[in-house]
Each structure stands twice: as C-alpha cells, then as structure tokens.
C-alpha cells in the first residue's frame, strides 16, 4: 500500500459515515411515526456492534493485502479462502491499520442495512446480536475474497476470468450482504400486522416523513462520494487526479436512477411516488459502487437508469408476488441493485480516459488504473463478466444461506419478533418508553 493512498483514507472516513446515517434516516422516514426513535437507535447500535465485532474478530479473518492466509489446493490450484492474522509485523502496520479501519466502516454500514430490513418488527437486542455476528464472521468473508487476495480476486490469475472479481466499493460485502440479511429477516420475521389482507393482497402502510427520506438522500450522496473515493484510491490505486471521474459517476448515478423512478411513477401511477424514488436514488448509488472509476459517462448513465427501473418494478413485485414486507426498500435498493451493479461492472468497466486538446499529459501522474495489480483492459471482456457472475453466484449460494442461518439460529434460540400489541403501540413506547413525537398524534386507526 502506498502511503498516499492510506493518507486519503483517514480524512475521508468521517464523511463516509454520512452514508449509513442517510440510510438510517431514509428507513425512519419510510416507517411509521411511532417507531422512529427505535429505528434510528437500532441503526446506531447495529453499526457499533458490527464495527466492534469486526475490530475484535473479523479483521483477523479478513486480513489485508499480503497478510497470512489459509489456503487449500485443488487440482494444483490454490484457493485462498480466509486470512489468519493474529500478529502484524512492524513493516505491515500501516496497511493493517488502514484496512482494519476500512473493513470496520464496511461492516458497520452492512449492519445498518440489515437493521432496516427488520423495521418495526424486531427487538433492539436481537438486532445488536445479529449485527455483532455479521461483523465478526460474515463480513470478513467477502472482504477477504474480493479485496485481500482471496479466491474471487484470483479468478483471473487462476482461471483466466478477466482480472478477477471487480468490486471496488465492496458492493458485495456492504450492500448485497446487507440486502441478503434483510431478505433473511423478512422471510423469517414475517410481515407487519395488517400489511396483507385476508386475500393476501398488500395494503399500503405509508411512511410518515418525506422530509427524513429526502434528508437521508442528501446524506447518502455525501457519504457515497467519500466512500467511492476511498475505494478507488485504496483498492484500484488510481491517481488522485482520476477522482473527478469517480465522483462525477457517483453523482450522476443517483440523479439518473432518481429521475428514472420519477418518470416511471408518472407513467404508471399518474404521479411520481416519493418513497420509490428515494429508494431508486439509493439503488443508483449502490450500482455505481462496483466500478465507478472505470465506467464511461454513457455506461454509468445506462447502469443507473437500469438500477432505477429495477428498484421501481421490484418493490411491488416483492409485495404482490413473494408476499415480502420490506418497508424500507432494502432488498430492491441494496440486494437487487447491488447484483446489477456487479454484473454491469463486468459488462462496461474499462479504461476510459483521454486528454483534451491542450491539457498536460502529466495530469495522470503516470499511474495506470489497475485492479489486483493488473492494468485494466481498454475494453471489457467476456471473461470479466464471467468473473462477476461467479461473484453473484457466491453471494446467492453462500453468503445468503449463511445470513439466513444466523437469523434462523437467533429466532430459534432467542425469538425477537415483537407481539402484535407492541407493534400497534409502537416500538418507541414498547421498548424505549418514549415517543419521537410526544406532542403529536403519530398514527390513526387506519394505519394500525
């Protein structure tokens, strides 16, 4: 690791925390008023528990580039499946501490996403326990496999699949794993009371605050700009001068997905739907994370528009077809948009930079963008897309079942689903003893 790359991490770590804060605010706004304090407190507690779990246990299993690892050989091929770091040599202290901080931020963010999946239905203590387990045991797996020399990163070297799995912003570890955990929760905890009628059709339980939703949109954008910058520098080792393209692509991804959802809402419902649009904003950011520095402007816009459409159409599909209650839209915005972002990285990512007439060529500082130390090709390859498919298959075939198993064990050993009476009263009063809006009526009978 270059010292300059690590030096960028520390000042950007604070702004990056705005992204999970924005996700929590959006979830609170999409939920009902009698659960607001509980939602925000749960998100903060989940972030802290996952970060603690990663700092104490997870880092030793995720490692850092060049760290000792557990490897097994199959037909002459080495499969690096887990780090094994319990003592860091002095010469590796800088990368070790930098990657510990990086992974800690990723694990905490993932836990916030998962906490939004249990909105209004799961007790605070169970969410904290699940977050600690996810941070200690689940988050290290994709972090090591993708970033620290794991087997997914070596798909190119071992099997000729492009340059190995590409996931610069840890779409897999943060967004898709968080969405997978939320999906596991939605499956096992069940829907909110009165969400589905006796015929199984979904009822509308509208969010209570568009202000919180839109404020969360602004915070997520600010945090994502910082996070994608950190990822581009630490993982791809690009020149700081190339950060402009990374930030432009991140910004345009949110805008294009948001506008796409607004347009589709007007076409389908006769008016824009604010709750779907803010989730599309988030979906655009998620899709941009996998390869923001290496997408052309047109490819980035196409990726974002597709992410907005995926979020727009999948929200009603999940409710009407699969009977899943996901009030915060975590599954479409994080899991499905994340999967699309991973596939889009394989389709569109390439070296796309040029020097306008009159601009100095030393603007690039002689640094060629690379991934896992190998310069990226000018054009994408089918092998790279195949590597991205392997990542998606690993997510759905390995990480999702592990997330399901964690939630299943917690629910069997220490059930956390609140009673219908507690849900009707509101988790603010039921678990915390106070309401976020004590001077206001936060619900009526039609929203019970």
GUMIVO-294164 format. One record per residue (C-alpha): residue in three letters; x, y, z. Coordinates in steps of 0.001 Angstrom, whole numbers, plus 500000, padded with zeros to 6 digits. Layout:
BEGIN
ALAXYZ ...
//
This chain:
BEGIN
UNK500000500000500000 UNK501262503428499074 UNK501396505907501932 UNK499477508466499859 UNK496568506031499435 UNK496341505414503176 UNK496650509144503878 UNK493450509760501916 UNK491551507202503993 UNK491739508924507364 UNK490235512352506461 UNK487577510702504265 UNK486486508159506890 UNK484371510749508727 UNK482406511919505655 UNK481922508274504621 UNK479920507733507821 UNK477226510014506402 UNK476133507221504048 UNK474896504756506700 UNK473410507698508612 UNK471470508627505490 UNK470288505034505062 UNK469016505053508653 UNK467164508360508154 UNK465556507078504974 UNK464396503940506780 UNK462972506041509615 UNK461072508224507154 UNK459728505219505252 UNK458475503700508504 UNK455612504909510670 UNK455936507680513216 UNK455561505537516318 UNK458760503607515502 UNK461151506452514564 UNK463349506572517661 UNK463583502793517734 UNK464609502683514059 UNK467381505247514455 UNK468646503877517761 UNK468675500348516339 UNK470691501501513323 UNK473268503216515530 UNK473516500228517870 UNK473819497817514933 UNK476602499928513408 UNK478506499912516683 UNK478028496184517318 UNK479158495197513825 UNK482160497536513955 UNK483136496080517332 UNK482748492525516059 UNK484905493278513055 UNK487584495078515065 UNK487857492253517615 UNK487396489190515399 UNK486535489968511799 UNK489749491764510876 UNK491811488716511804 UNK489771486674509298 UNK489627489338506569 UNK493266490416506754 UNK494960492911504491 UNK496774492621501135 UNK499735490329501647 UNK498604489015505027 UNK498947485341506043 UNK496035483249504829 UNK494533479786504949 UNK494868478066501569 UNK493873474676500235 UNK494886473224496883 UNK492589471502494436 UNK493966470078491179 UNK497047472242491547 UNK495109475483492109 UNK495500477414495362 UNK492225478588496931 UNK492804481412499397 UNK489624481315501446 UNK490406483077504740 UNK493051485272506330 UNK494751484270509548 UNK496176487420511132 UNK496899487450514854 UNK500168489350514885 UNK501075492096512410 UNK504774492566511557 UNK506022496107512059 UNK506550496735508341 UNK502855495981507710 UNK501392498174510467 UNK500276500929508067 UNK498289498697505679 UNK496985496617508574 UNK495545499591510445 UNK494265501213507266 UNK492463498044506163 UNK491150497455509668 UNK489528500903509552 UNK488273500298506013 UNK486714496957506953 UNK485275498377510154 UNK483430501058508179 UNK482161498435505719 UNK480921496052508422 UNK479106498810510302 UNK477427500034507128 UNK476297496490506282 UNK474695496173509725 UNK472726499403509236 UNK471320497987506005 UNK470317494764507772 UNK468671496651510646 UNK466410498423508151 UNK465146495038506976 UNK463542494361510371 UNK461809497731510519 UNK459016497891513129 UNK459159494152513912 UNK462373493041515636 UNK463639493812519098 UNK466679496009519576 UNK468708493411521470 UNK468334490784518719 UNK469415493262516074 UNK472534494107518083 UNK473374490418518482 UNK472873489717514780 UNK474984492757513851 UNK477876491606516039 UNK477813488130514468 UNK477625489541510962 UNK480516491912511632 UNK482663489239513272 UNK482021486262510991 UNK480124487129507795 UNK481568490464506648 UNK485184489159506662 UNK484374486561504002 UNK483618488852501022 UNK486139491414502268 UNK488919488828502093 UNK487700487060498977 UNK487443490277496961 UNK489995492709498356 UNK492758490877500167 UNK493972488274497711 UNK491111485818498218 UNK489934483283495683 UNK487449485637493977 UNK490176488208493434 UNK492351485488491862 UNK489786484241489338 UNK491722485972486575 UNK495089484518487515 UNK493828481014488287 UNK491106480550485671 UNK491649483304483107 UNK488412485125484002 UNK489319488711483175 UNK491251490317486002 UNK489391488544488758 UNK486288489759490551 UNK485844493543490355 UNK484072495213493245 UNK485867498434494138 UNK483274499811496566 UNK482520496472498251 UNK479038496271496776 UNK479088492595497762 UNK480171492953501400 UNK478136496051502258 UNK475135496403500008 UNK474400492912498717 UNK475245491151502002 UNK473187493734503867 UNK470319493173501451 UNK470713489405501847 UNK470499489772505628 UNK467392491926505225 UNK465874489292502945 UNK466585486593505532 UNK464900488738508184 UNK461856489438506014 UNK461450485723505330 UNK461675484612508941 UNK460262487503510958 UNK457264487934508694 UNK455187490905507636 UNK453893493759509773 UNK450380493361511083 UNK447698494354508579 UNK450241494584505758 UNK448361491860503876 UNK444599491395503914 UNK442752488117504225 UNK443129487519500472 UNK446895488029500682 UNK446854491359498867 UNK449213494082500184 UNK447821497106501972 UNK449519500494501830 UNK451248501456505094 UNK452738504794504068 UNK455895506250505529 UNK455418509131507917 UNK458068511663506819 UNK459153512612503324 UNK461469515157504959 UNK463503512398506618 UNK463593510438503360 UNK464935513357501322 UNK467377514392504032 UNK468664510838504015 UNK469120511074500236 UNK471429514060500649 UNK473468512395503371 UNK473847509142501450 UNK475155511033498433 UNK477735512907500520 UNK478853509701502207 UNK478969507744498958 UNK481190510351497318 UNK483683509880500150 UNK483379506087500165 UNK483873505650496414 UNK486883507958496610 UNK488409505842499393 UNK487740502642497461 UNK489195503972494221 UNK492408505011495962 UNK492923502021498240 UNK491690499195496031 UNK492371500379492463 UNK495336502640493379 UNK494264505243490845 UNK495832508660490689 UNK494090511298492812 UNK493549513238489600 UNK491181510484488426 UNK488949511027491434 UNK486956513591489464 UNK485544510900487187 UNK484755508678490165 UNK482835511491491866 UNK481020512528488684 UNK479894508962488030 UNK478712508603491635 UNK476727511833491468 UNK475157511048488098 UNK474246507525489191 UNK472000508850491960 UNK470455511517489736 UNK469704509235486786 UNK468183506457488881 UNK466077509004490783 UNK464775510672487598 UNK464073507278486059 UNK461866506305489025 UNK460068509665488921 UNK459307509212485223 UNK458147505630485657 UNK455934506699488557 UNK454218509323486439 UNK453773506802483634 UNK452367504032485845 UNK450516505896488615 UNK449853509276487009 UNK452130510969489561 UNK455639510404490950 UNK455964508146494000 UNK458353509719496507 UNK459059506551498502 UNK460024504551495404 UNK462048507466494010 UNK464231507774497120 UNK464893504040497025 UNK465850504373493358 UNK468282507146494359 UNK469869504673496743 UNK469815501911494126 UNK471707504108491681 UNK474421504756494245 UNK474660501052495063 UNK475002500101491398 UNK477743502695490893 UNK479977501374493658 UNK481394498315491929 UNK483312500157489187 UNK482740503911489419 UNK486278504905488300 UNK486172502654485235 UNK482757503414483728 UNK482344505826480845 UNK479722508533481227 UNK477266506774478927 UNK477820503370480571 UNK477355504889484028 UNK474108506599482998 UNK472803503364481476 UNK473735501411484606 UNK471978503934486846 UNK468810504091484746 UNK468594500299484771 UNK469088500310488564 UNK466260502820488963 UNK463978500635486846 UNK464950497522488811 UNK464042499212492096 UNK460795500635490695 UNK459439497344489395 UNK460812495045492097 UNK459163496827495055 UNK455579495905494026 UNK456765492524492727 UNK458196491578496120 UNK454943492512497845 UNK452418491142495378 UNK454212488005494194 UNK456532486949497018 UNK454478488455499888 UNK457580490044501417 UNK457170493103503607 UNK460141495411503097 UNK459022498897504196 UNK462473500480503779 UNK463027499017500304 UNK466296497400501377 UNK466008494309499185 UNK465454496157495873 UNK467818499062496581 UNK470704497102498099 UNK470478493445497072 UNK468969493617493576 UNK470608496888492554 UNK473874495576494001 UNK473671492433491893 UNK473023494544488806 UNK475985496789489664 UNK478293493781489901 UNK477146492477486513 UNK477339495946484939 UNK480947496235486095 UNK481794493170484043 UNK479904494472481014 UNK481027498099480922 UNK484136498693483044 UNK487183499731481016 UNK489989502228480827 UNK488142505243479564 UNK490190508374479846 UNK491652510812477353 UNK493490514093477296 UNK491550517020475817 UNK493495519273473491 UNK495947521434475375 UNK495752519574478683 UNK499004518301480217 UNK499569514556479939 UNK501198514534483362 UNK497704515016484770 UNK497608511230485201 UNK500915511321487132 UNK501994508247485187 UNK499644505986487171 UNK497663503497485091 UNK494441502315486792 UNK494697498667487689 UNK492884496018489662 UNK494729493467491801 UNK497928494899490346 UNK496992494160486701 UNK496241497084484334 UNK492625497076483225 UNK491951496416479533 UNK490819499144477183 UNK487587497241476545 UNK485649494815478766 UNK485956491096478168 UNK483571488189478451 UNK485947486641480956 UNK485480489633483235 UNK481715489289483005 UNK482044485602483855 UNK484057486563486942 UNK481267488926488002 UNK478715486138487545 UNK480792483963489869 UNK480593486745492480 UNK476795486858492191 UNK476527483064492413 UNK478751483125495508 UNK476554485804497057 UNK473318483896496481 UNK474689480401497028 UNK476944481006500028 UNK476503484375501739 UNK472685484435501612 UNK472364480946503188 UNK474861481951505888 UNK472853485090506638 UNK469671483020506751 UNK471315480551509155 UNK472370483333511547 UNK468854484802511679 UNK467319481320511974 UNK469502480454514974 UNK468718483711516737 UNK464994483305516145 UNK465041479727517428 UNK467193480350520494 UNK466077483884521402 UNK462983484952519417 UNK462855488671518680 UNK459595489225516813 UNK457511491697518816 UNK453887490991519692 UNK451026492500517677 UNK450173494672520687 UNK453717496044520811 UNK453653496774517095 UNK450332498588517381 UNK451552500612520349 UNK454829501425518634 UNK458324500216519439 UNK459278503689520653 UNK456981503264523624 UNK457191499485523900 UNK460981499139524014 UNK462213502643524827 UNK459415504165526881 UNK459239507437524935 UNK457972508669521589 UNK459839510648518954 UNK456829512968518678 UNK455296513108522177 UNK453229516226521443 UNK451706514825518247 UNK449343512010517296 UNK451645509702515356 UNK449061507338513893 UNK445385506817513335 UNK443279503693513300 UNK443562503405509507 UNK447293502749509807 UNK447199500179512621 
//
